Amino acid sequence: MVKVITIMDDIYSDLYKIKKSKGMSFSELFRYLLKERKETGRSIISHAGSLSDDDIDRRAVSKTAKVI
């Protein structure tokens, strides 16, 4: 079953960066982050800022910025 959720743009951007770097879908990313949190006690927010500039898809960020 598919569910629609609403998140703020900055959170989407952070999650997208992690998703892209790991080659995952958003569902796989959420599953991974929730499992990691359960196993290690680390929260999703602990991943913020964990990507280098080379990992960022500038075209996607630019498109997102134009929508805002």
Secondary structure, DSSP 8 states (H G I E B T S, - for coil): --------HHHHHHHHHHHHHHT--HHHHHHHHHHHHHHH---GGGGTT-S-GGGS-HHHHHHHHHH-
